[in-house]
Amino acid sequence: MLKWLPAVILFMGLLYIFFIPEEPLVIKILFKIIPMLLILLYAYMKNEGKRTRYQFLILLGLLFCMLGDGLLIWFVIGLSAFLIGHLFYIAAFLNTWSFSWIRFATILPIAGYSTWIGREIVLSLIEKGENSLIIPVICYVTVISLMGWAAFMTGNVAAIIGGLLFVISDSILSWNKFVEDITFSGPLIMLTYYTAQFFIANSISSKPAFLSSSNRKNGRAIASKF
């Protein structure tokens, strides 16, 4: 069953993005959640028989993100669910921390980008008089930025791709919602979002790209240069 799940996830994701109408809202939300349920199942079936702390934390992150999908019609509540999901992702990524100076240095461009987009969103919120959203948005931008950086610090390619795509997805969503309209924002947000979640789920069984199973010492030497 596991080998067929990615194809089913892809089908249900594309079905939701391109074919499910906006109304009725209950049906729209249901079909939005189905791909996440399948990704959650996919993550659960990974490494079956040898559960790890990393897998447990990723499963919790996926669960809260799925709740966020359903609750986002109440923006702050949905945002809070996603924030909790990201905290579980951060805990999972830090649990598999693998230090290298180059990956550590990615905190600089990530911090620069998050400061810029956070500032633009806050200025737009002030201009529109939506001051009550400023603190939740700042908290969320900070947490998702930390999640993206923590993904880099795993050295796990699947986790890194997933973290970056999640940042891209939420950047499109935030810019479109608070700053100005983005063409094809809906499909772009959901395509990057589902792909991000799938890669994060897939990181459960992925090894750091630099780690050789036959020679961990050589792996660490390569890591120090990465």
Helices and strands as residue ranges (DSSP letters): H 5-19, H 25-45, H 53-71, H 75-95, H 101-104, H 107-128, G 131-133, H 134-152, H 157-174, I 175-179, H 185-202, H 216-225
